[in-house]
Amino acid sequence: MSETSDKEQPRRRQARGERRIAQLLQAAAQVFCTTGYTAASTNAIAREAGVSPGTLYQFFPNKEALAIELGDRLVHEMQETYGEALTPVEPATPLEEAIGTAVDRFIAFNTEHPVFFALMHGPDVPGRIAEAHDQLHATLVGRIEGLLGSLMPGAGPADVTRTAHVCLGVYKAGLELVLAHEGAERAAYVQEIKDVLIRYLEPLVGDRLGHG
């Protein structure tokens, strides 16, 4: 019996630690969104989490460590999201539907995790997060290139790469407007992003989609 409890004790402690870490990361996300990374403090994050600064320091030595852990988790989730959002498109799929589905999935992730935008685009973010963002950006461009390559079979690699960069740039610019609004106004901005991308890609894709 003592052997069982000896094994269970560390598991219980680990589970409590995991819950505390999740609580602190959620509080950090809230503070980073409200004040930005630069103005955020460990005291404010501890206060938001309802714990003492001493408790926070048991798990994270400073706000940079919090931001890095939060960024790592978000990047991992984002990679899963774009894996789902940028799957190959059937030739019979209307361009409107293909773009709409991809944009909706990305918007859902970004509105569910607004801190992702705050961390990835804010000034003075920790170097490791900036590196992760650059890597994510490069991977994302690669996935968009793969998607566009099948839609623009006659285009050269440089043209496809350029088009992918423009698509991602349009989305990122629009995302800032989306996150700054709520309700019907937010939905209207999401539709604007889709319209811009559709009108941009239509002449490049031609009749490849929606006429299968």
ROKEGU-192547 format. One line per 3 residues: their letters; for each residue x, y, z of N, C-alpha, C, CB. Coordinates in steps of 0.02 Angstrom, whole numbers, padded with zeros to 5 digits, always signed. Glycine has a CB too. Layout:
N
A	X/Y/Z/X/Y/Z/X/Y/Z/X/Y/Z ~ ...
This chain:
212
MSE	+00042/-00061/+00000/+00000/+00000/+00000/+00043/+00063/+00000/-00047/+00000/+00061 ~ +00096/+00060/+00041/+00140/+00118/+00043/+00174/+00129/-00024/+00193/+00110/+00098 ~ +00187/+00072/-00061/+00218/+00078/-00126/+00173/+00116/-00175/+00235/+00008/-00155
TSD	+00107/+00100/-00171/+00059/+00135/-00214/+00057/+00209/-00199/-00011/+00104/-00206 ~ +00053/+00225/-00133/+00049/+00296/-00116/+00114/+00333/-00132/+00032/+00305/-00041 ~ +00170/+00297/-00128/+00234/+00328/-00147/+00234/+00348/-00221/+00292/+00279/-00133
KEQ	+00201/+00307/-00262/+00198/+00322/-00333/+00147/+00377/-00347/+00180/+00259/-00373 ~ +00092/+00376/-00308/+00038/+00424/-00321/+00056/+00494/-00301/-00025/+00402/-00285 ~ +00095/+00500/-00247/+00112/+00567/-00221/+00146/+00611/-00274/+00157/+00560/-00161
PRR	+00200/+00587/-00306/+00232/+00629/-00358/+00184/+00646/-00415/+00294/+00593/-00386 ~ +00139/+00597/-00432/+00091/+00610/-00487/+00043/+00666/-00467/+00052/+00546/-00505 ~ +00021/+00664/-00403/-00025/+00716/-00379/+00010/+00784/-00379/-00051/+00699/-00308
RQA	+00072/+00783/-00354/+00110/+00846/-00353/+00120/+00873/-00424/+00179/+00836/-00319 ~ +00134/+00827/-00470/+00145/+00847/-00540/+00081/+00877/-00569/+00168/+00787/-00582 ~ +00024/+00844/-00554/-00041/+00869/-00580/-00056/+00938/-00551/-00098/+00820/-00561
RGE	-00041/+00948/-00486/-00052/+01014/-00455/-00008/+01066/-00488/-00039/+01012/-00379 ~ +00055/+01046/-00501/+00103/+01091/-00534/+00080/+01111/-00603/+00171/+01059/-00537 ~ +00054/+01062/-00641/+00029/+01075/-00709/-00029/+01125/-00707/+00006/+01009/-00743
RRI	-00074/+01115/-00658/-00132/+01160/-00652/-00109/+01231/-00635/-00182/+01135/-00599 ~ -00059/+01235/-00590/-00034/+01301/-00571/+00000/+01336/-00630/+00016/+01294/-00512 ~ +00038/+01297/-00669/+00071/+01325/-00728/+00019/+01351/-00778/+00117/+01272/-00762
AQL	-00033/+01310/-00789/-00087/+01331/-00836/-00121/+01395/-00811/-00140/+01275/-00843 ~ -00131/+01399/-00745/-00162/+01458/-00714/-00117/+01520/-00724/-00174/+01447/-00639 ~ -00052/+01512/-00714/-00006/+01568/-00723/+00000/+01589/-00796/+00064/+01549/-00696
LQA	+00000/+01541/-00841/+00004/+01557/-00913/-00059/+01594/-00936/+00014/+01493/-00955 ~ -00116/+01573/-00911/-00179/+01607/-00928/-00178/+01679/-00903/-00240/+01569/-00899 ~ -00153/+01688/-00842/-00148/+01756/-00814/-00098/+01798/-00854/-00126/+01753/-00740
AAQ	-00042/+01768/-00873/+00008/+01804/-00913/-00022/+01825/-00980/+00071/+01760/-00924 ~ -00060/+01780/-01011/-00092/+01796/-01075/-00137/+01857/-01068/-00133/+01736/-01101 ~ -00176/+01859/-01013/-00222/+01914/-01001/-00184/+01980/-00992/-00265/+01900/-00938
VFC	-00130/+01978/-00953/-00091/+02039/-00940/-00054/+02062/-01003/-00040/+02026/-00882 ~ -00025/+02015/-01040/+00011/+02034/-01102/-00038/+02066/-01152/+00044/+01971/-01134 ~ -00100/+02040/-01154/-00150/+02069/-01200/-00171/+02139/-01178/-00212/+02023/-01204
TTG	-00177/+02148/-01112/-00202/+02212/-01086/-00149/+02266/-01088/-00225/+02203/-01014 ~ -00088/+02250/-01067/-00037/+02302/-01060/+00018/+02298/-01113/-00006/+02298/-00991 ~ +00022/+02241/-01149/+00079/+02229/-01193/+00135/+02197/-01154/+00102/+02296/-01226
YTA	+00182/+02165/-01189/+00236/+02129/-01155/+00281/+02175/-01115/+00278/+02091/-01207 ~ +00300/+02232/-01144/+00349/+02276/-01113/+00325/+02302/-01045/+00365/+02335/-01159 ~ +00262/+02323/-01042/+00236/+02352/-00980/+00214/+02300/-00929/+00178/+02398/-00995
AST	+00209/+02237/-00950/+00186/+02184/-00904/+00239/+02173/-00850/+00172/+02119/-00942 ~ +00216/+02154/-00790/+00262/+02137/-00736/+00241/+02071/-00704/+00264/+02194/-00682 ~ +00290/+02038/-00671/+00273/+01975/-00638/+00224/+01987/-00581/+00337/+01941/-00611
NAI	+00228/+02045/-00549/+00180/+02061/-00495/+00109/+02064/-00522/+00198/+02128/-00461 ~ +00101/+02097/-00580/+00034/+02103/-00611/+00008/+02034/-00631/+00036/+02150/-00673 ~ +00053/+01991/-00656/+00033/+01924/-00677/+00013/+01882/-00616/+00090/+01889/-00717
ARE	+00052/+01887/-00562/+00035/+01851/-00501/-00032/+01874/-00474/+00090/+01860/-00447 ~ -00043/+01940/-00475/-00106/+01968/-00451/-00165/+01942/-00493/-00104/+02045/-00453 ~ -00156/+01941/-00559/-00209/+01915/-00604/-00223/+01842/-00590/-00188/+01925/-00678
AGV	-00171/+01804/-00573/-00179/+01731/-00560/-00205/+01719/-00489/-00112/+01695/-00569 ~ -00205/+01771/-00447/-00229/+01763/-00378/-00179/+01726/-00334/-00294/+01727/-00378 ~ -00114/+01733/-00350/-00062/+01700/-00310/-00010/+01752/-00289/-00028/+01642/-00349
SPG	+00034/+01732/-00243/+00088/+01778/-00223/+00144/+01776/-00274/+00115/+01759/-00152 ~ +00183/+01831/-00280/+00241/+01830/-00326/+00287/+01771/-00311/+00280/+01896/-00320 ~ +00294/+01753/-00246/+00336/+01697/-00227/+00314/+01632/-00259/+00337/+01689/-00151
TLY	+00248/+01622/-00263/+00221/+01562/-00296/+00238/+01562/-00370/+00144/+01557/-00286 ~ +00230/+01620/-00401/+00247/+01626/-00473/+00321/+01607/-00484/+00234/+01698/-00499 ~ +00365/+01632/-00441/+00437/+01620/-00450/+00457/+01547/-00439/+00476/+01665/-00402
QFF	+00414/+01509/-00407/+00427/+01437/-00400/+00427/+01403/-00468/+00375/+01404/-00353 ~ +00389/+01432/-00515/+00380/+01401/-00581/+00415/+01440/-00637/+00307/+01396/-00597 ~ +00417/+01506/-00632/+00447/+01547/-00685/+00491/+01601/-00653/+00391/+01580/-00728
PNK	+00555/+01605/-00673/+00600/+01654/-00643/+00585/+01726/-00661/+00670/+01638/-00662 ~ +00553/+01737/-00719/+00538/+01806/-00741/+00484/+01804/-00795/+00603/+01840/-00769 ~ +00463/+01863/-00818/+00408/+01866/-00867/+00431/+01839/-00935/+00383/+01938/-00875
EAL	+00496/+01843/-00949/+00521/+01816/-01012/+00509/+01740/-01016/+00597/+01831/-01020 ~ +00522/+01706/-00960/+00511/+01633/-00957/+00437/+01617/-00968/+00535/+01604/-00889 ~ +00393/+01658/-00939/+00321/+01650/-00950/+00303/+01659/-01023/+00282/+01700/-00905
AIE	+00329/+01712/-01052/+00314/+01728/-01122/+00339/+01673/-01169/+00345/+01795/-01142 ~ +00399/+01646/-01154/+00428/+01594/-01197/+00386/+01530/-01193/+00501/+01579/-01176 ~ +00366/+01510/-01132/+00325/+01450/-01124/+00258/+01459/-01159/+00314/+01433/-01049
LGD	+00228/+01517/-01149/+00164/+01533/-01181/+00172/+01532/-01257/+00136/+01601/-01157 ~ +00225/+01564/-01282/+00238/+01566/-01354/+00248/+01497/-01383/+00298/+01609/-01368 ~ +00287/+01455/-01348/+00299/+01386/-01372/+00234/+01348/-01380/+00346/+01349/-01323
RLV	+00191/+01353/-01330/+00127/+01317/-01332/+00083/+01342/-01389/+00090/+01323/-01265 ~ +00082/+01408/-01398/+00041/+01438/-01450/+00066/+01420/-01520/+00038/+01514/-01442 ~ +00132/+01421/-01529/+00161/+01403/-01593/+00143/+01331/-01611/+00238/+01413/-01593
HEM	+00147/+01286/-01561/+00129/+01216/-01572/+00056/+01210/-01594/+00142/+01175/-01508 ~ +00012/+01247/-01559/-00059/+01246/-01578/-00070/+01275/-01647/-00101/+01284/-01526 ~ -00035/+01330/-01661/-00042/+01363/-01726/-00020/+01316/-01783/-00001/+01428/-01728
QET	+00034/+01278/-01771/+00057/+01232/-01823/+00004/+01179/-01838/+00122/+01198/-01801 ~ -00031/+01157/-01786/-00085/+01109/-01796/-00143/+01142/-01835/-00111/+01082/-01728 ~ -00157/+01204/-01818/-00211/+01240/-01851/-00198/+01249/-01925/-00222/+01308/-01818
YGE	-00137/+01272/-01944/-00125/+01283/-02015/-00117/+01218/-02052/-00064/+01326/-02025 ~ -00100/+01164/-02016/-00099/+01099/-02048/-00168/+01080/-02071/-00071/+01045/-02001 ~ -00219/+01096/-02030/-00288/+01082/-02047/-00314/+01132/-02099/-00333/+01084/-01984
ALT	-00294/+01195/-02091/-00322/+01248/-02134/-00297/+01245/-02206/-00307/+01315/-02104 ~ -00236/+01219/-02215/-00206/+01222/-02282/-00199/+01153/-02314/-00138/+01256/-02278 ~ -00250/+01113/-02306/-00249/+01047/-02338/-00261/+01056/-02413/-00302/+00999/-02306
PVE	-00239/+01009/-02455/-00249/+01015/-02527/-00323/+01024/-02544/-00221/+00954/-02563 ~ -00335/+01062/-02596/-00404/+01079/-02616/-00424/+01038/-02677/-00410/+01154/-02632 ~ -00484/+01011/-02673/-00512/+00974/-02730/-00522/+01023/-02789/-00579/+00938/-02712
PAT	-00507/+01002/-02851/-00514/+01047/-02908/-00585/+01076/-02916/-00496/+01011/-02971 ~ -00636/+01040/-02892/-00705/+01065/-02900/-00725/+01116/-02846/-00754/+01006/-02898 ~ -00681/+01127/-02798/-00698/+01173/-02743/-00696/+01245/-02768/-00649/+01164/-02684
PLE	-00751/+01283/-02757/-00749/+01354/-02776/-00694/+01391/-02737/-00818/+01388/-02763 ~ -00661/+01438/-02770/-00607/+01477/-02738/-00633/+01510/-02675/-00579/+01530/-02788 ~ -00694/+01536/-02679/-00725/+01570/-02622/-00727/+01524/-02560/-00797/+01593/-02640
EAI	-00746/+01462/-02572/-00751/+01414/-02517/-00682/+01395/-02489/-00788/+01350/-02541 ~ -00634/+01385/-02534/-00566/+01366/-02513/-00535/+01420/-02469/-00521/+01353/-02574 ~ -00541/+01483/-02490/-00513/+01538/-02452/-00553/+01549/-02388/-00513/+01603/-02495
GTA	-00619/+01546/-02394/-00662/+01556/-02335/-00646/+01507/-02279/-00735/+01548/-02355 ~ -00637/+01444/-02296/-00622/+01392/-02246/-00555/+01406/-02212/-00621/+01323/-02279 ~ -00503/+01420/-02252/-00437/+01434/-02224/-00438/+01495/-02179/-00386/+01444/-02281
VDR	-00468/+01549/-02202/-00470/+01612/-02163/-00509/+01600/-02098/-00502/+01669/-02204 ~ -00565/+01565/-02102/-00606/+01553/-02042/-00566/+01516/-01988/-00669/+01514/-02059 ~ -00527/+01467/-02009/-00488/+01428/-01961/-00434/+01470/-01928/-00457/+01367/-01994
FIA	-00401/+01511/-01968/-00348/+01554/-01940/-00378/+01607/-01894/-00308/+01588/-01996 ~ -00433/+01637/-01915/-00466/+01688/-01874/-00489/+01657/-01808/-00526/+01720/-01912 ~ -00518/+01597/-01811/-00541/+01564/-01750/-00484/+01556/-01700/-00573/+01495/-01766
FNT	-00426/+01535/-01725/-00368/+01527/-01681/-00347/+01594/-01651/-00309/+01494/-01720 ~ -00341/+01644/-01694/-00316/+01709/-01671/-00365/+01745/-01624/-00303/+01754/-01730 ~ -00430/+01736/-01634/-00478/+01769/-01589/-00484/+01730/-01523/-00547/+01774/-01623
EHP	-00472/+01665/-01527/-00472/+01624/-01466/-00409/+01637/-01424/-00477/+01549/-01483 ~ -00354/+01653/-01458/-00290/+01666/-01423/-00263/+01734/-01445/-00238/+01609/-01438 ~ -00294/+01789/-01423/-00270/+01855/-01445/-00199/+01870/-01423/-00317/+01909/-01418
VFF	-00175/+01836/-01370/-00107/+01848/-01347/-00056/+01826/-01399/-00094/+01810/-01281 ~ -00076/+01781/-01444/-00030/+01759/-01497/-00008/+01819/-01539/-00063/+01705/-01543 ~ -00056/+01861/-01557/-00040/+01922/-01596/+00001/+01970/-01554/-00106/+01957/-01620
ALM	-00017/+01978/-01490/+00019/+02024/-01446/+00092/+02003/-01438/-00015/+02027/-01376 ~ +00104/+01938/-01431/+00173/+01915/-01422/+00212/+01914/-01487/+00172/+01845/-01392 ~ +00180/+01894/-01541/+00216/+01885/-01603/+00231/+01952/-01638/+00176/+01842/-01650
HGP	+00191/+02003/-01624/+00200/+02066/-01661/+00220/+02124/-01616/+00136/+02082/-01696 ~ +00222/+02113/-01550/+00240/+02169/-01506/+00314/+02184/-01508/+00218/+02153/-01435 ~ +00333/+02245/-01490/+00404/+02262/-01486/+00435/+02230/-01424/+00414/+02339/-01485
DVP	+00500/+02219/-01426/+00537/+02194/-01368/+00516/+02126/-01343/+00531/+02243/-01312 ~ +00491/+02083/-01388/+00474/+02016/-01365/+00539/+01976/-01359/+00424/+01980/-01415 ~ +00540/+01925/-01315/+00602/+01885/-01307/+00626/+01856/-01373/+00591/+01829/-01257
GRI	+00692/+01852/-01380/+00722/+01829/-01442/+00697/+01761/-01466/+00795/+01825/-01434 ~ +00685/+01715/-01418/+00664/+01649/-01438/+00595/+01650/-01470/+00664/+01602/-01378 ~ +00552/+01695/-01446/+00485/+01701/-01476/+00491/+01730/-01546/+00439/+01744/-01431
AEA	+00534/+01780/-01554/+00544/+01810/-01620/+00570/+01758/-01669/+00594/+01870/-01615 ~ +00616/+01716/-01646/+00642/+01662/-01689/+00588/+01612/-01708/+00700/+01625/-01654 ~ +00547/+01594/-01658/+00492/+01547/-01670/+00443/+01576/-01720/+00455/+01529/-01604
HDQ	+00431/+01642/-01714/+00385/+01675/-01760/+00413/+01674/-01831/+00372/+01748/-01738 ~ +00478/+01688/-01838/+00509/+01688/-01904/+00505/+01618/-01935/+00583/+01710/-01899 ~ +00516/+01568/-01894/+00513/+01499/-01918/+00442/+01481/-01938/+00539/+01450/-01864
LHA	+00394/+01502/-01896/+00324/+01488/-01911/+00303/+01523/-01976/+00278/+01512/-01853 ~ +00326/+01585/-01984/+00310/+01624/-02044/+00336/+01588/-02107/+00340/+01695/-02039 ~ +00399/+01565/-02102/+00430/+01530/-02160/+00392/+01465/-02176/+00504/+01514/-02145
TLV	+00374/+01428/-02123/+00338/+01365/-02134/+00269/+01379/-02163/+00331/+01327/-02068 ~ +00237/+01431/-02138/+00171/+01449/-02162/+00173/+01469/-02236/+00142/+01507/-02120 ~ +00222/+01510/-02254/+00231/+01529/-02325/+00240/+01466/-02367/+00292/+01577/-02333
GRI	+00280/+01419/-02342/+00291/+01356/-02378/+00226/+01318/-02389/+00340/+01313/-02341 ~ +00183/+01316/-02337/+00119/+01281/-02344/+00073/+01316/-02394/+00084/+01275/-02276 ~ +00073/+01383/-02393/+00032/+01421/-02440/+00058/+01411/-02512/+00032/+01497/-02422
EGL	+00125/+01408/-02519/+00154/+01394/-02585/+00131/+01327/-02612/+00232/+01396/-02581 ~ +00129/+01277/-02567/+00107/+01210/-02587/+00035/+01211/-02611/+00114/+01161/-02530 ~ -00006/+01249/-02576/-00077/+01255/-02594/-00084/+01292/-02661/-00117/+01292/-02539
LGS	-00048/+01348/-02668/-00053/+01388/-02729/-00022/+01352/-02789/-00018/+01455/-02719 ~ +00030/+01312/-02776/+00063/+01277/-02831/+00015/+01234/-02870/+00119/+01234/-02804 ~ -00033/+01202/-02834/-00082/+01159/-02869/-00135/+01200/-02904/-00114/+01111/-02819
LMP	-00143/+01264/-02882/-00194/+01307/-02912/-00166/+01349/-02970/-00224/+01353/-02859 ~ -00099/+01357/-02971/-00066/+01398/-03021/-00012/+01356/-03057/-00034/+01462/-02989 ~ -00032/+01303/-03091/+00018/+01256/-03119/+00065/+01287/-03170/-00018/+01198/-03151
GAG	+00042/+01341/-03202/+00085/+01372/-03253/+00134/+01423/-03226/+00042/+01405/-03305 ~ +00127/+01440/-03161/+00169/+01493/-03132/+00237/+01467/-03111/+00133/+01525/-03072 ~ +00288/+01509/-03116/+00355/+01491/-03094/+00360/+01493/-03018/+00408/+01537/-03126
PAD	+00410/+01460/-02989/+00419/+01459/-02916/+00422/+01528/-02884/+00481/+01420/-02899 ~ +00457/+01575/-02917/+00463/+01642/-02888/+00395/+01676/-02885/+00512/+01685/-02930 ~ +00353/+01666/-02937/+00286/+01695/-02938/+00243/+01666/-02882/+00252/+01684/-03006
VTR	+00247/+01600/-02872/+00208/+01567/-02820/+00229/+01592/-02751/+00215/+01490/-02825 ~ +00295/+01598/-02741/+00321/+01622/-02676/+00298/+01693/-02662/+00398/+01619/-02676 ~ +00302/+01735/-02713/+00280/+01805/-02706/+00206/+01808/-02688/+00294/+01845/-02770
TAH	+00166/+01768/-02723/+00094/+01767/-02711/+00079/+01743/-02640/+00058/+01721/-02762 ~ +00116/+01693/-02617/+00107/+01667/-02549/+00122/+01721/-02497/+00151/+01605/-02537 ~ +00176/+01758/-02507/+00195/+01812/-02461/+00141/+01866/-02459/+00263/+01843/-02481
VCL	+00114/+01883/-02517/+00061/+01935/-02520/-00001/+01910/-02483/+00044/+01952/-02594 ~ -00021/+01847/-02494/-00080/+01819/-02460/-00072/+01823/-02384/-00092/+01746/-02482 ~ -00013/+01803/-02359/-00001/+01803/-02287/+00001/+01875/-02261/+00064/+01767/-02270
GVY	+00031/+01920/-02300/+00034/+01991/-02281/-00035/+02022/-02276/+00076/+02030/-02330 ~ -00079/+02006/-02324/-00148/+02032/-02324/-00184/+02006/-02262/-00186/+02010/-02389 ~ -00176/+01942/-02248/-00209/+01912/-02189/-00186/+01946/-02124/-00196/+01836/-02185
KAG	-00120/+01955/-02117/-00094/+01984/-02055/-00117/+02056/-02046/-00017/+01981/-02055 ~ -00118/+02093/-02101/-00141/+02163/-02097/-00214/+02165/-02077/-00130/+02200/-02164 ~ -00253/+02122/-02106/-00325/+02119/-02090/-00338/+02095/-02020/-00361/+02074/-02139
LEL	-00295/+02051/-01995/-00305/+02022/-01928/-00304/+02076/-01874/-00250/+01970/-01914 ~ -00261/+02126/-01882/-00258/+02180/-01833/-00325/+02216/-01828/-00203/+02230/-01851 ~ -00357/+02226/-01886/-00424/+02258/-01887/-00477/+02212/-01856/-00443/+02277/-01959
VLA	-00472/+02148/-01871/-00520/+02099/-01844/-00517/+02099/-01768/-00506/+02029/-01871 ~ -00456/+02096/-01740/-00449/+02091/-01668/-00468/+02156/-01632/-00377/+02074/-01650 ~ -00470/+02212/-01670/-00488/+02276/-01640/-00564/+02287/-01638/-00455/+02333/-01679
HEG	-00602/+02241/-01666/-00675/+02248/-01668/-00709/+02185/-01641/-00699/+02262/-01740 ~ -00773/+02192/-01627/-00811/+02136/-01600/-00878/+02130/-01636/-00822/+02143/-01524 ~ -00910/+02072/-01626/-00978/+02062/-01652/-00984/+02067/-01727/-01024/+02111/-01620
AER	-01036/+02103/-01749/-01051/+02109/-01821/-00995/+02145/-01858/-01117/+02146/-01831 ~ -00964/+02193/-01824/-00911/+02232/-01857/-00849/+02188/-01869/-00891/+02294/-01813 ~ -00835/+02144/-01821/-00780/+02097/-01829/-00794/+02050/-01888/-00768/+02056/-01764
AAY	-00855/+02024/-01891/-00875/+01978/-01945/-00869/+02013/-02013/-00947/+01953/-01935 ~ -00885/+02078/-02015/-00881/+02116/-02077/-00808/+02122/-02099/-00912/+02187/-02068 ~ -00762/+02133/-02052/-00691/+02138/-02070/-00663/+02070/-02094/-00650/+02163/-02010
VQE	-00687/+02015/-02063/-00666/+01948/-02085/-00687/+01939/-02158/-00698/+01893/-02040 ~ -00749/+01960/-02174/-00773/+01953/-02243/-00732/+01996/-02292/-00847/+01973/-02247 ~ -00711/+02054/-02268/-00669/+02098/-02310/-00603/+02063/-02328/-00655/+02165/-02273
IKD	-00572/+02030/-02278/-00509/+01994/-02290/-00521/+01941/-02344/-00482/+01961/-02225 ~ -00575/+01903/-02336/-00590/+01850/-02385/-00599/+01881/-02455/-00654/+01811/-02364 ~ -00636/+01936/-02459/-00650/+01968/-02524/-00585/+01991/-02557/-00697/+02028/-02515
VLI	-00541/+02021/-02517/-00477/+02045/-02545/-00437/+01987/-02573/-00436/+02083/-02490 ~ -00433/+01933/-02535/-00394/+01874/-02557/-00425/+01842/-02619/-00389/+01823/-02501 ~ -00491/+01837/-02620/-00526/+01807/-02677/-00513/+01848/-02740/-00602/+01801/-02664
RYL	-00520/+01914/-02734/-00511/+01958/-02793/-00439/+01958/-02817/-00533/+02029/-02777 ~ -00393/+01950/-02770/-00322/+01948/-02788/-00305/+01882/-02823/-00278/+01956/-02724 ~ -00331/+01827/-02798/-00312/+01761/-02825/-00352/+01741/-02887/-00322/+01710/-02772
EPL	-00412/+01767/-02894/-00456/+01746/-02949/-00421/+01748/-03017/-00517/+01789/-02951 ~ -00393/+01805/-03036/-00361/+01808/-03102/-00298/+01765/-03107/-00343/+01880/-03119 ~ -00266/+01751/-03050/-00206/+01709/-03051/-00223/+01635/-03057/-00164/+01721/-02989
VGD	-00277/+01615/-03024/-00299/+01545/-03024/-00338/+01529/-03087/-00341/+01530/-02962 ~ -00375/+01579/-03112/-00415/+01568/-03173/-00472/+01521/-03158/-00371/+01541/-03231 ~ -00483/+01473/-03203/-00541/+01429/-03194/-00521/+01362/-03163/-00577/+01417/-03261
RLG	-00465/+01362/-03128/-00441/+01299/-03098/-00489/+01274/-03044/-00371/+01308/-03068 ~ -00520/+01320/-03006/-00566/+01299/-02953/-00638/+01315/-02971/-00547/+01333/-02887 ~ -00682/+01274/-02947/-00753/+01287/-02956/-00780/+01267/-03023/-00767/+01359/-02945
HG	-00739/+01238/-03064/-00762/+01218/-03131/-00741/+01146/-03146/-00735/+01266/-03186 ~ -00729/+01107/-03091/-00704/+01040/-03100/-00754/+00992/-03130/-00682/+01012/-03035
